[in-house]
Amino acid sequence: MTDILTDPVPHKRETSNFSGPTRRYAGRLWAFLSLLVAACVVMPFAALALQAVQGSAGLWPHLVTTVLPVALRDTFTLLVGVGLLTMIIGTGTAWLVTAYDFPGRRLLEWTLLLPLAMPTYIIAYAYLDILHPIGPAQAFVRDLLGYDSPRQFRLPDVRSMWGCIVLFSFVLYPYVYITTRAMFLMQGANLLEAARTLGVSRRALFRRIALPLARPAIAVGVALALMEALNDVGAAEFLGVRTMTVTVYTTWITRSDLPGAAQIALAMLVLVVGLVTLERVARQRQRYTLSAQRARLMEPRRLGALQGVATLFIGFLPVLLGFMAPFAYLVNEAVKRYQFSGISDRLADAAFSTLGYSALATLIVMLAGIIAAYALRMHPSRNGNWIYRLSTIGYAAPGTVVALAVLIPLAGFDRFLDQSAREWLGVSTGLIMMGSGAALVFAYSVRFLTIAAGSVDAGLSRIPLSLDHASRSLGQGAFGTLRKIHLPLSKSALAAAALLVFVDCVKELPATLLLRPLNVETFATQLYGEAARGTYEEAAIAALAIVAVGILPVILLARTGRRKSQ
């Protein structure tokens, strides 16, 4: 999955050999379509920059002196804390299941992926109730210690920076676990065994050989985790941490200050560019490091019974805190809610809206991804690579920034259309784009196009060009070859991409919260609203539905990882 999201364009490409005028025409047509897709992605960010530049002259100094210092401090603290803790948890668990053999290791390998199904805002919503002073966890501790009231004893408040860092880390560590474990599996046994013959202990082997070789993969995983942490708005707001994402949201919604929100969003993009640059550098080093690692895989060391049980407990602890505990809470609350009043009509409406918007966005994203990837296969060039990369920049931007960027041009289009209709026809068109949900679908498409384009590109790269030549010799053009050869042979990659896009749309909170039509709720927004009001039990079923949908790509990743490790 990290290959798709971070560097989808291979370094070397062969040209699909449709010769003569037919190939030139087909290449230009697909290049034009790809350019159109890239323009639709870039246009909102250009509008965002223009809006920020047009802000009042005194606005930026005010933001710099009053708003940004707190937002930058909290964001920096959160990213440093999450980066360090996810690195420790992800790298440690990856080494445990790779270097040691103990009862339950095979089960632990894939259960360590389960926190990926738990969005950050859901785990914050769950633990706010679990760790509440009168919640089940603190009540249990007080019973053990012999206290009767929260006034006599209470744990530190989870609504704090440390609580936000810990909760984020136990959800986001799988990004580091996936990339680092893949690196550990690719490290040849000959190198590690040579170190063992020189008297290097297993701990020193990890510290002096395995860990340095895995640093690029660790950097990639940490960068992905930090981008997810930066994208969050619900959990940080619930936990009282004023990150830049929360600041953009409050500046826009609470203060109705669109230019100010646009200027803060631009500052966020600078931070995102830094994270992406770090990740790119790490992947370049990763390619170099892996080039010679094609030997026999390392044999895990068999642990004794007591050591095995202790290792299984340590490895299972992140799963317990990052998935099992909040999932059990959601199931318990959902069952109680269902027994009390059944399933409300609001939940059914939210399910219809969630599935409808997500399915429509998935269809559009897959079509745009096919255009972007196939244009690069038909017409590979430096310009084609740049067009492809421009069409996939949306994933790096937080959902709040994407929503703000989409709002500016589409709201302007609605105003222009309404004013023109009033002048020429004497009628009002209203908010066509913003009121119909088209803006929300467009935001989903901009943000998640990278997943579809990367998956299609990966699938096409595995199809030999000899099939293109055979199709051409049988009289098929570019579109016929795509329809009859490439799409059928890439159906597994297409299905995986569609699943990932659909799940990400269902889980997306910031863009949905800001762009949904009036009186329309999805699972994510309904959960956010109930948690903001403190009525956690009302949103348990919606939260459980999001987690259930989020488990699907975890199953896909587990199956893929099992095949690679065999």
C-alpha positions as CSV (number, residue, x, y, z in Angstrom):
1,M,0.0,0.0,0.0
2,T,2.9,2.4,0.7
3,D,4.2,1.9,-2.8
4,I,0.8,3.1,-4.2
5,L,0.5,6.1,-1.9
6,T,4.1,7.4,-2.0
7,D,5.9,6.8,-5.3
8,P,3.5,5.4,-7.9
9,V,5.6,6.3,-11.0
10,P,8.3,3.8,-11.8
11,H,11.7,5.2,-12.9
12,K,11.9,3.4,-16.2
13,R,9.0,2.9,-18.6
14,E,8.6,1.3,-22.0
15,T,6.4,3.0,-24.6
16,S,3.2,1.2,-25.7
17,N,4.1,0.8,-29.4
18,F,1.0,2.0,-31.2
19,S,2.9,3.3,-34.3
20,G,2.1,6.0,-36.8
21,P,-0.7,8.5,-36.7
22,T,-3.0,6.2,-34.7
23,R,-0.5,6.1,-31.8
24,R,0.2,9.8,-32.0
25,Y,-3.5,10.6,-31.9
26,A,-4.3,8.2,-29.1
27,G,-1.3,9.5,-27.1
28,R,-2.4,13.1,-27.5
29,L,-6.0,12.3,-26.6
30,W,-5.0,10.5,-23.4
31,A,-2.5,13.2,-22.6
32,F,-5.2,15.8,-22.9
33,L,-7.6,13.8,-20.7
34,S,-4.8,13.4,-18.1
35,L,-4.1,17.1,-18.3
36,L,-7.8,17.8,-17.7
37,V,-7.7,15.5,-14.6
38,A,-4.6,17.3,-13.3
39,A,-6.2,20.7,-13.8
40,C,-9.3,19.7,-11.8
41,V,-7.0,18.7,-8.9
42,V,-4.7,21.7,-9.1
43,M,-7.5,24.3,-9.6
44,P,-8.7,24.3,-5.9
45,F,-5.3,24.7,-4.5
46,A,-4.6,27.6,-6.9
47,A,-7.8,29.2,-5.8
48,L,-6.8,28.7,-2.2
49,A,-3.5,30.5,-2.8
50,L,-5.3,33.3,-4.6
51,Q,-7.8,33.7,-1.7
52,A,-4.9,33.8,0.8
53,V,-3.1,36.5,-1.2
54,Q,-6.2,38.6,-1.4
55,G,-6.7,38.6,2.4
56,S,-6.6,41.9,4.2
57,A,-3.2,43.5,4.7
58,G,-3.4,43.4,8.5
59,L,-4.7,39.9,8.8
60,W,-1.5,38.0,8.4
61,P,0.4,39.9,11.1
62,H,-2.5,39.2,13.5
63,L,-2.4,35.5,12.7
64,V,1.4,35.4,13.2
65,T,1.2,37.1,16.6
66,T,-1.9,35.6,18.1
67,V,-3.1,32.4,16.3
68,L,-0.2,30.6,14.7
69,P,2.2,30.5,17.7
70,V,-0.2,28.3,19.7
71,A,-1.2,26.2,16.6
72,L,2.4,25.7,15.5
73,R,3.5,24.8,19.1
74,D,0.7,22.2,19.5
75,T,1.2,20.8,16.0
76,F,5.0,20.5,16.4
77,T,4.6,18.9,19.9
78,L,2.0,16.5,18.6
79,L,4.0,15.5,15.5
80,V,7.2,14.9,17.5
81,G,5.5,12.9,20.2
82,V,3.5,10.8,17.7
83,G,6.6,10.3,15.5
84,L,8.7,9.0,18.4
85,L,6.0,6.8,19.9
86,T,4.8,5.3,16.6
87,M,8.5,4.6,15.7
88,I,9.1,2.7,18.9
89,I,5.8,0.7,18.8
90,G,5.9,0.0,15.1
91,T,9.6,-0.9,14.9
92,G,9.5,-3.0,18.1
93,T,6.5,-5.0,17.1
94,A,7.9,-5.6,13.6
95,W,11.1,-7.0,15.1
96,L,9.3,-9.2,17.5
97,V,7.2,-11.0,14.9
98,T,10.2,-11.2,12.5
99,A,13.1,-12.2,14.7
100,Y,11.3,-14.5,17.2
101,D,9.1,-17.5,17.0
102,F,6.5,-18.0,19.8
103,P,3.0,-19.3,20.3
104,G,0.5,-17.0,18.6
105,R,3.1,-15.2,16.4
106,R,1.1,-15.9,13.2
107,L,-2.0,-14.5,14.7
108,L,-0.2,-11.5,16.1
109,E,1.3,-10.7,12.6
110,W,-2.1,-9.6,11.2
111,T,-3.8,-8.5,14.4
112,L,-1.2,-5.8,14.7
113,L,-2.8,-4.2,11.6
114,L,-6.2,-3.9,13.2
115,P,-5.8,-0.4,14.6
116,L,-5.8,0.8,11.0
117,A,-9.5,0.2,11.1
118,M,-10.0,2.6,14.0
119,P,-10.0,6.3,12.8
120,T,-8.4,8.7,15.2
121,Y,-11.6,10.5,16.0
122,I,-13.3,7.2,16.9
123,I,-10.6,6.2,19.4
124,A,-10.7,9.6,21.0
125,Y,-14.5,9.4,21.2
126,A,-14.3,6.0,22.8
127,Y,-11.5,6.7,25.3
128,L,-13.1,10.0,26.4
129,D,-16.0,7.9,27.8
130,I,-13.9,4.9,28.9
131,L,-11.4,7.1,30.9
132,H,-14.0,9.7,32.1
133,P,-13.8,10.3,35.9
134,I,-17.0,8.4,36.3
135,G,-16.3,6.0,33.5
136,P,-15.6,2.2,33.8
137,A,-11.8,2.4,33.8
138,Q,-11.4,4.9,36.7
139,A,-14.3,3.3,38.6
140,F,-12.5,0.0,38.4
141,V,-9.2,1.5,39.6
142,R,-11.0,3.3,42.5
143,D,-12.6,0.0,43.6
144,L,-9.2,-1.7,43.7
145,L,-7.7,1.1,45.7
146,G,-10.7,1.4,48.1
147,Y,-11.9,4.9,47.1
148,D,-15.5,5.8,46.8
149,S,-15.6,9.1,44.8
150,P,-13.7,10.8,41.9
151,R,-13.0,13.6,44.4
152,Q,-10.8,11.1,46.4
153,F,-8.9,9.7,43.4
154,R,-8.8,10.3,39.6
155,L,-6.4,9.5,36.8
156,P,-4.8,12.4,34.8
157,D,-7.3,13.9,32.3
158,V,-7.0,12.3,28.8
159,R,-8.0,15.7,27.4
160,S,-4.4,16.8,27.1
161,M,-1.4,16.8,24.8
162,W,-0.1,13.6,26.3
163,G,-3.4,11.9,25.9
164,C,-3.6,13.0,22.2
165,I,-0.1,11.7,21.5
166,V,-0.7,8.3,23.1
167,L,-4.1,7.7,21.5
168,F,-2.8,8.8,18.1
169,S,0.2,6.6,18.4
170,F,-1.7,3.4,19.2
171,V,-3.8,3.9,16.1
172,L,-1.1,5.1,13.7
173,Y,1.8,2.7,14.6
174,P,0.7,0.2,11.9
175,Y,2.1,2.5,9.2
176,V,5.6,2.0,10.7
177,Y,4.9,-1.6,11.4
178,I,4.0,-2.4,7.8
179,T,7.0,-0.7,6.1
180,T,9.5,-1.8,8.8
181,R,8.5,-5.4,8.8
182,A,8.7,-5.6,5.1
183,M,12.3,-4.3,5.3
184,F,13.1,-6.8,8.1
185,L,11.8,-9.7,5.9
186,M,14.0,-8.6,3.0
187,Q,17.2,-8.5,5.0
188,G,19.2,-11.5,4.0
189,A,20.0,-14.2,6.6
190,N,23.6,-14.4,5.4
191,L,24.4,-10.9,6.6
192,L,22.7,-11.4,10.0
193,E,24.2,-14.8,10.5
194,A,27.7,-13.5,9.7
195,A,27.2,-11.0,12.5
196,R,26.1,-13.8,14.9
197,T,29.3,-15.8,14.1
198,L,31.3,-12.8,15.2
199,G,29.7,-13.0,18.6
200,V,27.0,-10.3,18.2
201,S,24.0,-10.9,20.5
202,R,20.5,-10.8,19.2
203,R,19.9,-7.4,20.8
204,A,23.1,-6.0,19.4
205,L,22.1,-7.5,16.0
206,F,18.9,-5.4,16.1
207,R,20.6,-2.3,17.2
208,R,23.8,-2.4,15.0
209,I,22.6,-4.1,11.8
210,A,18.8,-4.6,11.4
211,L,17.8,-1.1,12.7
212,P,20.3,0.9,10.5
213,L,19.2,-1.0,7.4
214,A,15.6,-0.4,8.2
215,R,15.9,3.4,8.9
216,P,14.5,4.4,5.4
217,A,11.5,2.2,5.9
218,I,11.0,3.6,9.4
219,A,11.1,7.1,8.0
220,V,8.5,6.3,5.4
221,G,6.1,4.8,8.0
222,V,6.6,7.7,10.4
223,A,6.0,10.2,7.6
224,L,2.7,8.5,6.7
225,A,1.7,8.4,10.3
226,L,2.4,12.1,10.7
227,M,0.4,13.0,7.6
228,E,-2.5,11.2,9.1
229,A,-2.1,12.9,12.5
230,L,-1.9,16.3,10.7
231,N,-5.1,15.5,8.8
232,D,-7.1,14.8,12.0
233,V,-9.6,17.4,13.3
234,G,-12.1,15.5,15.4
235,A,-9.8,13.8,17.8
236,A,-7.6,16.8,18.4
237,E,-10.6,19.0,19.0
238,F,-12.2,16.4,21.4
239,L,-8.9,16.2,23.3
240,G,-8.4,20.0,23.6
241,V,-5.3,20.2,21.3
242,R,-5.3,23.2,19.0
243,T,-3.4,21.9,16.0
244,M,-3.2,23.9,12.7
245,T,-6.0,21.7,11.3
246,V,-8.3,22.6,14.2
247,T,-7.3,26.2,13.8
248,V,-8.2,26.3,10.1
249,Y,-11.6,24.7,11.0
250,T,-12.4,27.2,13.8
251,T,-11.1,30.2,11.9
252,W,-13.4,29.3,9.0
253,I,-16.5,28.0,10.8
254,T,-16.5,29.9,14.2
255,R,-15.0,33.2,13.1
256,S,-16.3,33.1,9.4
257,D,-12.9,34.3,8.4
258,L,-12.2,32.6,5.0
259,P,-9.0,34.6,4.1
260,G,-7.5,33.9,7.5
261,A,-8.3,30.2,7.2
262,A,-6.8,30.2,3.7
263,Q,-3.6,31.7,4.9
264,I,-3.3,29.2,7.8
265,A,-4.0,26.4,5.3
266,L,-1.1,27.6,3.1
267,A,1.2,27.4,6.2
268,M,0.0,23.9,6.7
269,L,0.8,23.0,3.1
270,V,4.4,24.1,3.7
271,L,4.6,21.7,6.6
272,V,3.1,18.9,4.5
273,V,5.6,19.5,1.7
274,G,8.4,19.1,4.3
275,L,6.9,15.7,5.4
276,V,6.5,14.6,1.8
277,T,10.1,15.6,1.0
278,L,11.4,13.6,4.0
279,E,9.4,10.6,2.8
280,R,10.7,10.9,-0.8
281,V,14.3,11.0,0.4
282,A,13.7,8.0,2.5
283,R,12.3,6.0,-0.4
284,Q,15.3,6.9,-2.6
285,R,17.6,5.5,0.1
286,Q,15.3,2.5,0.5
287,R,15.7,1.5,-3.1
288,Y,19.4,1.6,-2.8
289,T,19.4,-0.3,0.4
290,L,17.3,-3.1,-0.9
291,S,19.1,-3.7,-4.1
292,A,21.4,-6.4,-2.8
293,Q,19.1,-8.0,-0.2
294,R,17.9,-11.0,-2.1
295,A,19.2,-13.9,0.0
296,R,17.7,-16.5,2.2
297,L,15.3,-15.0,4.8
298,M,16.3,-14.8,8.5
299,E,15.1,-17.7,10.6
300,P,13.2,-16.5,13.7
301,R,14.6,-17.7,17.0
302,R,12.4,-20.0,19.0
303,L,11.5,-18.7,22.5
304,G,10.8,-20.8,25.5
305,A,7.3,-21.0,27.0
306,L,7.7,-18.2,29.6
307,Q,9.5,-15.9,27.2
308,G,7.0,-16.7,24.4
309,V,4.0,-15.8,26.6
310,A,5.7,-12.5,27.7
311,T,6.5,-11.6,24.1
312,L,3.0,-12.3,23.0
313,F,1.6,-10.1,25.8
314,I,4.0,-7.3,24.9
315,G,3.2,-7.6,21.2
316,F,-0.6,-7.8,21.8
317,L,-0.7,-4.7,24.1
318,P,-0.8,-2.2,21.2
319,V,-3.7,-4.2,19.6
320,L,-5.5,-4.2,22.9
321,L,-5.2,-0.5,23.5
322,G,-5.5,0.6,19.8
323,F,-8.4,-1.7,18.8
324,M,-9.7,-4.3,21.2
325,A,-10.6,-2.0,24.1
326,P,-12.4,0.7,22.0
327,F,-14.0,-1.9,19.8
328,A,-15.4,-3.7,22.8
329,Y,-16.7,-0.4,24.2
330,L,-18.4,0.4,20.9
331,V,-20.0,-3.1,20.7
332,N,-21.3,-2.8,24.3
333,E,-22.7,0.7,23.7
334,A,-24.3,-0.2,20.4
335,V,-26.0,-3.2,21.9
336,K,-27.4,-1.2,24.8
337,R,-28.6,1.5,22.4
338,Y,-30.2,-1.0,20.1
339,Q,-32.0,-2.7,23.1
340,F,-33.2,0.6,24.4
341,S,-34.6,2.2,21.2
342,G,-33.6,0.1,18.2
343,I,-32.0,1.7,15.1
344,S,-33.1,5.3,14.6
345,D,-34.2,6.7,11.3
346,R,-31.4,9.2,11.5
347,L,-28.9,6.3,11.4
348,A,-30.6,4.9,8.3
349,D,-30.4,8.3,6.6
350,A,-26.8,8.6,7.6
351,A,-26.0,5.1,6.2
352,F,-27.7,6.0,2.9
353,S,-25.8,9.3,2.6
354,T,-22.5,7.6,3.5
355,L,-22.8,4.8,1.0
356,G,-24.2,7.1,-1.7
357,Y,-21.5,9.8,-1.6
358,S,-18.7,7.2,-1.1
359,A,-19.8,5.0,-3.9
360,L,-20.2,7.9,-6.3
361,A,-16.8,9.4,-5.4
362,T,-15.2,5.9,-5.8
363,L,-16.6,5.6,-9.3
364,I,-15.3,9.0,-10.3
365,V,-11.9,8.5,-8.7
366,M,-11.4,5.1,-10.4
367,L,-12.3,6.6,-13.8
368,A,-9.9,9.6,-13.2
369,G,-7.2,7.2,-12.0
370,I,-7.5,5.0,-15.1
371,I,-7.1,8.1,-17.3
372,A,-4.0,9.4,-15.4
373,A,-2.2,6.0,-15.3
374,Y,-3.1,4.9,-18.8
375,A,-2.1,8.3,-20.3
376,L,1.4,7.8,-18.7
377,R,1.6,4.3,-20.3
378,M,0.6,5.6,-23.7
379,H,2.7,8.7,-23.7
380,P,5.5,8.4,-21.2
381,S,7.7,11.6,-21.0
382,R,9.0,14.1,-18.5
383,N,5.9,16.3,-19.0
384,G,3.7,13.2,-18.7
385,N,5.3,12.4,-15.3
386,W,4.8,15.9,-14.1
387,I,1.1,15.8,-15.2
388,Y,0.7,12.5,-13.4
389,R,2.2,13.8,-10.2
390,L,0.1,16.9,-10.2
391,S,-3.0,14.8,-10.5
392,T,-2.0,12.9,-7.4
393,I,-1.0,15.8,-5.0
394,G,-4.4,15.8,-3.2
395,Y,-3.6,12.9,-0.9
396,A,-0.8,14.9,0.8
397,A,-3.1,17.7,1.7
398,P,-5.1,17.4,4.9
399,G,-8.9,17.0,4.4
400,T,-9.6,20.4,6.0
401,V,-7.3,22.1,3.5
402,V,-8.8,20.2,0.6
403,A,-12.3,21.2,1.7
404,L,-11.3,24.8,2.0
405,A,-9.7,24.7,-1.4
406,V,-12.7,23.1,-3.0
407,L,-15.1,25.5,-1.4
408,I,-13.6,28.7,-2.9
409,P,-14.0,27.9,-6.6
410,L,-17.3,26.0,-6.3
411,A,-18.9,28.6,-4.1
412,G,-17.8,31.2,-6.6
413,F,-19.3,29.1,-9.4
414,D,-22.6,28.8,-7.5
415,R,-22.7,32.6,-7.0
416,F,-21.9,33.3,-10.6
417,L,-24.6,30.9,-11.9
418,D,-27.2,32.2,-9.5
419,Q,-26.5,35.8,-10.4
420,S,-26.6,35.0,-14.1
421,A,-29.8,33.2,-13.8
422,R,-31.4,36.1,-11.9
423,E,-30.3,38.6,-14.5
424,W,-31.3,36.6,-17.6
425,L,-34.1,34.3,-16.5
426,G,-35.4,36.0,-13.3
427,V,-35.0,32.8,-11.3
428,S,-32.6,31.7,-8.6
429,T,-30.6,28.5,-9.1
430,G,-29.5,28.4,-5.4
431,L,-26.4,26.4,-4.4
432,I,-26.1,23.8,-7.1
433,M,-22.6,22.5,-6.3
434,M,-22.6,23.1,-2.5
435,G,-26.2,22.2,-1.9
436,S,-26.3,18.9,-3.9
437,G,-23.2,17.3,-2.4
438,A,-21.2,17.7,-5.6
439,A,-18.6,19.7,-3.7
440,L,-18.2,16.8,-1.2
441,V,-17.8,14.3,-4.0
442,F,-15.3,16.6,-5.7
443,A,-13.2,16.9,-2.5
444,Y,-13.2,13.1,-2.1
445,S,-12.0,12.8,-5.7
446,V,-9.2,15.3,-5.2
447,R,-8.0,13.8,-2.0
448,F,-8.1,10.1,-2.9
449,L,-7.2,10.1,-6.6
450,T,-3.6,9.0,-5.6
451,I,-4.8,5.7,-4.4
452,A,-6.6,4.8,-7.6
453,A,-4.0,6.2,-10.0
454,G,-1.2,4.4,-8.1
455,S,-3.1,1.1,-8.1
456,V,-3.9,1.2,-11.8
457,D,-0.3,2.2,-12.6
458,A,1.0,-0.7,-10.6
459,G,-1.4,-3.1,-12.3
460,L,-0.5,-1.8,-15.8
461,S,3.3,-2.0,-15.1
462,R,2.9,-5.8,-14.7
463,I,1.4,-6.3,-18.1
464,P,4.1,-7.0,-20.8
465,L,4.1,-4.7,-23.8
466,S,4.0,-7.7,-26.1
467,L,0.3,-7.9,-25.4
468,D,-0.1,-4.3,-26.5
469,H,1.7,-5.2,-29.7
470,A,-0.4,-8.3,-30.3
471,S,-3.6,-6.2,-29.7
472,R,-2.4,-3.6,-32.3
473,S,-1.6,-6.3,-34.8
474,L,-5.2,-7.5,-34.4
475,G,-6.6,-4.0,-35.3
476,Q,-7.4,-2.8,-31.8
477,G,-6.7,0.9,-30.9
478,A,-5.7,2.3,-27.6
479,F,-9.2,2.3,-26.1
480,G,-9.9,-1.3,-27.3
481,T,-6.6,-2.5,-25.8
482,L,-7.5,-0.9,-22.5
483,R,-10.9,-2.4,-22.5
484,K,-10.0,-5.9,-23.6
485,I,-6.5,-6.4,-22.3
486,H,-5.4,-4.0,-19.6
487,L,-8.6,-3.7,-17.5
488,P,-9.3,-7.5,-17.3
489,L,-5.7,-8.2,-16.4
490,S,-5.6,-5.4,-13.8
491,K,-8.9,-6.3,-12.1
492,S,-7.3,-7.3,-8.8
493,A,-5.5,-4.0,-8.6
494,L,-8.6,-2.1,-9.6
495,A,-10.8,-3.9,-7.0
496,A,-8.2,-3.3,-4.2
497,A,-8.0,0.4,-5.2
498,A,-11.8,0.8,-5.3
499,L,-12.0,-0.8,-1.8
500,L,-9.4,1.5,-0.3
501,V,-11.0,4.6,-1.9
502,F,-14.4,3.7,-0.7
503,V,-13.3,3.0,2.9
504,D,-11.3,6.2,3.0
505,C,-14.4,8.2,1.8
506,V,-16.5,6.5,4.6
507,K,-13.9,7.4,7.2
508,E,-13.1,10.9,6.1
509,L,-14.3,13.4,8.7
510,P,-12.8,16.9,8.0
511,A,-14.0,17.3,4.3
512,T,-17.3,15.7,5.1
513,L,-17.9,17.9,8.1
514,L,-17.2,21.1,6.1
515,L,-18.8,20.3,2.7
516,R,-21.8,18.2,3.3
517,P,-25.2,19.7,2.3
518,L,-27.4,21.2,5.0
519,N,-29.4,18.6,7.0
520,V,-27.3,15.8,5.6
521,E,-25.4,13.5,8.0
522,T,-23.0,10.7,7.4
523,F,-21.7,8.1,9.9
524,A,-18.6,10.3,10.5
525,T,-20.5,13.6,11.0
526,Q,-23.2,12.0,13.1
527,L,-20.5,10.6,15.4
528,Y,-18.8,13.9,15.6
529,G,-22.0,15.7,16.5
530,E,-23.0,13.3,19.2
531,A,-19.5,13.3,20.7
532,A,-19.4,17.1,20.7
533,R,-22.7,17.0,22.7
534,G,-21.4,14.4,25.1
535,T,-24.1,11.8,24.1
536,Y,-21.6,9.1,23.3
537,E,-24.1,6.2,23.4
538,E,-26.1,7.8,20.6
539,A,-23.2,7.5,18.1
540,A,-21.9,4.1,19.1
541,I,-23.7,2.3,16.2
542,A,-22.4,4.8,13.6
543,A,-18.8,4.4,15.0
544,L,-19.1,0.6,14.9
545,A,-20.3,0.8,11.3
546,I,-17.2,2.9,10.3
547,V,-14.9,0.4,12.1
548,A,-16.6,-2.6,10.4
549,V,-16.0,-1.0,7.0
550,G,-12.4,-0.1,8.0
551,I,-11.6,-3.7,8.7
552,L,-11.9,-4.6,5.0
553,P,-8.6,-3.1,3.8
554,V,-6.9,-4.6,6.9
555,I,-8.0,-8.0,5.8
556,L,-6.6,-7.2,2.3
557,L,-3.3,-6.0,3.8
558,A,-3.0,-9.1,6.0
559,R,-3.5,-11.4,3.0
560,T,-1.0,-9.5,1.0
561,G,1.6,-9.5,3.8
562,R,1.1,-13.3,4.4
563,R,1.8,-14.0,0.7
564,K,5.0,-11.9,0.8
565,S,6.3,-13.5,3.9
566,Q,5.9,-17.1,2.7
